[in-house]
Amino acid sequence: MKKILITGGAGYIGSHTAVELWNAGMEPIILDDFSNSQVEVLDRLEEITGKRFVFYRGDCSDKTLLHEIANAHQIQGVIHFAAFKAVGESTQSPLIYYKNNVGSLVILLEFMQEKGIKDLVFSSSCTVYGQPDVLPVTEATPRKEAESPYGNTKKIGEDILVDFVKSKAGVRVVALRYFNPVGAHPSAKIGELPIGTPQNLVPFITQTAAGIREKLTVFGNDYDTPDGSCIRDYIHVVDLADAHVKALHFLTDQPLNFYDVFNVGTGRGNTVLEVIHAFEAVNNLTLPYEIGPRRAGDVVKTWADTKKINQVLGWFPAYDLDACMRDSWRWQQFLMKG
Ligand SMILES: NC(=O)c1ccc[n+]([C@@H]2O[C@H](COP(=O)([O-])OP(=O)(O)OC[C@H]3O[C@@H](n4cnc5c(N)ncnc54)[C@H](O)[C@@H]3O)[C@@H](O)[C@H]2O)c1
């Protein structure tokens, strides 16, 4: 069975990817320092898959630990999720972000070269496009100056990968630019951990529905969109996880010194108000919300052109917005029980 090292494998997207890798006949080897996740995730993964995954607690910038893992397991590919992701915090503490997000990538690449591990899938983000001039956004759309140190770590990460591949380092790399991951595993055993006040719409919706937040604020309803609220491309986390499986399959057929980038989205944009109404309808709930002023720095509208990932990786999303809203709410209910 092919063994894949997943840095940040206990996190939101990493844990779902561990399940999909297993379902596809690959064995995830999880490395996580639990800086933004909980060790209980491993129990939940076992409940879902029936398998206790091998896991290492530690920092993925720890080269000694990486070698220890590779000496114990024949690692054939790496998915690098581990990173800090709070945009606001990154503006307060940029060095922590550069050190963790950029520093860990450099060390991981050195390690891969030392061990002759060829395949890497890297977590990038649609944040590299900023507010695109033309929609939908294709992979050829020029990247814009990053709006935050976090966003910049993703741009720099991509640049490092391009340079590394150009140097004939003997690796094959795919960077996936995620649009807006939402939802949770349909079992409701894993999902996104709520830490602090959510900055993203869907956790805010579910926490409001749960009574943790009094009401939801829609930041602006006078933008140039059908109902005036901002538009995003919401992608179910299980579909996103599956994109990593497809990317790994694809990489094994590529020549060495290969790099490519793919958007991962549904190809459809939904407004904030559409998302709220979908959540209400599918879960038979009413959400208290108000219209507030625009929020500084918000991208007004973005959604992916997904032709490339559809055609080249043969990846298509299976879950729609209603499923995203149903699974997000189930996960919130699970958290409340716990
Ligand atoms: N969730 C999103 O909206 C989104 C969008 C675009 C890109 N991404 C990227 O996807 C990746 C995964 O995001 P997520 O939402 O699953 O985040 P997450 O915080 O849930 O998962 C990241 C995991 O990495 C771990 N981690 C962080 N630094 C580490 C280190 N140095 N060593 C070992 N473990 C470490 C954390 O404990 C956590 O379990 C990140 O690179 C993120 O930037 C996320």
The ligand as an SDF file (V2000), in Angstrom:
LIG
                    3D

 44 48  0  0  0  0  0  0  0  0999 V2000
   -9.4680   26.2010    5.2360 N   0  0  0  0  0  0  0  0  0  0  0  0
   -9.3610   27.0950    4.2810 C   0  0  0  0  0  0  0  0  0  0  0  0
  -10.2490   27.9280    4.0920 O   0  0  0  0  0  0  0  0  0  0  0  0
   -8.1510   27.0890    3.3670 C   0  0  0  0  0  0  0  0  0  0  0  0
   -8.2270   27.7700    2.1240 C   0  0  0  0  0  0  0  0  0  0  0  0
   -7.1100   27.7670    1.2940 C   0  0  0  0  0  0  0  0  0  0  0  0
   -5.9440   27.1180    1.6890 C   0  0  0  0  0  0  0  0  0  0  0  0
   -5.8980   26.4910    2.9020 N   0  0  0  0  0  0  0  0  0  0  0  0
   -4.6450   25.8290    3.2970 C   0  0  0  0  0  0  0  0  0  0  0  0
   -4.9120   24.4610    3.4870 O   0  0  0  0  0  0  0  0  0  0  0  0
   -4.0540   23.9290    4.4990 C   0  0  0  0  0  0  0  0  0  0  0  0
   -4.8910   23.2090    5.5280 C   0  0  0  0  0  0  0  0  0  0  0  0
   -5.8510   24.1040    6.0550 O   0  0  0  0  0  0  0  0  0  0  0  0
   -6.9110   23.6720    7.1520 P   0  0  0  0  0  0  0  0  0  0  0  0
   -8.1120   24.5150    6.9380 O   0  0  0  0  0  0  0  0  0  0  0  0
   -7.0220   22.2180    7.1790 O   0  0  0  0  0  0  0  0  0  0  0  0
   -6.1750   24.2080    8.4480 O   0  0  0  0  0  0  0  0  0  0  0  0
   -6.0490   23.5140    9.8990 P   0  0  0  0  0  0  0  0  0  0  0  0
   -5.4750   24.5550   10.7980 O   0  0  0  0  0  0  0  0  0  0  0  0
   -7.3120   22.8710   10.2960 O   0  0  0  0  0  0  0  0  0  0  0  0
   -4.9690   22.3740    9.6110 O   0  0  0  0  0  0  0  0  0  0  0  0
   -3.5870   22.6200    9.6200 C   0  0  0  0  0  0  0  0  0  0  0  0
   -2.9610   21.5810   10.5170 C   0  0  0  0  0  0  0  0  0  0  0  0
   -1.5470   21.7680   10.5000 O   0  0  0  0  0  0  0  0  0  0  0  0
   -1.0590   21.6470   11.8200 C   0  0  0  0  0  0  0  0  0  0  0  0
    0.2070   22.4050   11.8330 N   0  0  0  0  0  0  0  0  0  0  0  0
    0.4110   23.7280   11.6730 C   0  0  0  0  0  0  0  0  0  0  0  0
    1.7240   23.9940   11.6750 N   0  0  0  0  0  0  0  0  0  0  0  0
    2.3700   22.8080   11.8420 C   0  0  0  0  0  0  0  0  0  0  0  0
    3.7310   22.4250   11.9090 C   0  0  0  0  0  0  0  0  0  0  0  0
    4.7300   23.3260   11.8030 N   0  0  0  0  0  0  0  0  0  0  0  0
    4.0350   21.1130   12.0650 N   0  0  0  0  0  0  0  0  0  0  0  0
    3.0500   20.1830   12.1700 C   0  0  0  0  0  0  0  0  0  0  0  0
    1.7330   20.4910   12.1050 N   0  0  0  0  0  0  0  0  0  0  0  0
    1.4050   21.7970   11.9310 C   0  0  0  0  0  0  0  0  0  0  0  0
   -2.1550   22.1860   12.7160 C   0  0  0  0  0  0  0  0  0  0  0  0
   -2.1030   21.6660   14.0370 O   0  0  0  0  0  0  0  0  0  0  0  0
   -3.4050   21.6870   11.9800 C   0  0  0  0  0  0  0  0  0  0  0  0
   -3.7820   20.4090   12.4360 O   0  0  0  0  0  0  0  0  0  0  0  0
   -3.2750   25.1110    5.0300 C   0  0  0  0  0  0  0  0  0  0  0  0
   -2.0210   25.1420    4.3530 O   0  0  0  0  0  0  0  0  0  0  0  0
   -4.1160   26.2950    4.6420 C   0  0  0  0  0  0  0  0  0  0  0  0
   -3.3500   27.4560    4.4950 O   0  0  0  0  0  0  0  0  0  0  0  0
   -6.9800   26.4470    3.7410 C   0  0  0  0  0  0  0  0  0  0  0  0
  1  2  1  0
  2  3  2  0
  2  4  1  0
  4  5  1  0
  4 44  2  0
  5  6  2  0
  6  7  1  0
  7  8  2  0
  8  9  1  0
  8 44  1  0
  9 10  1  0
  9 42  1  0
 10 11  1  0
 11 12  1  0
 11 40  1  0
 12 13  1  0
 13 14  1  0
 14 15  2  0
 14 16  1  0
 14 17  1  0
 17 18  1  0
 18 19  2  0
 18 20  1  0
 18 21  1  0
 21 22  1  0
 22 23  1  0
 23 24  1  0
 23 38  1  0
 24 25  1  0
 25 26  1  0
 25 36  1  0
 26 27  1  0
 26 35  1  0
 27 28  2  0
 28 29  1  0
 29 30  1  0
 29 35  2  0
 30 31  1  0
 30 32  2  0
 32 33  1  0
 33 34  2  0
 34 35  1  0
 36 37  1  0
 36 38  1  0
 38 39  1  0
 40 41  1  0
 40 42  1  0
 42 43  1  0
M  CHG  2   8   1  16  -1
M  END
$$$$
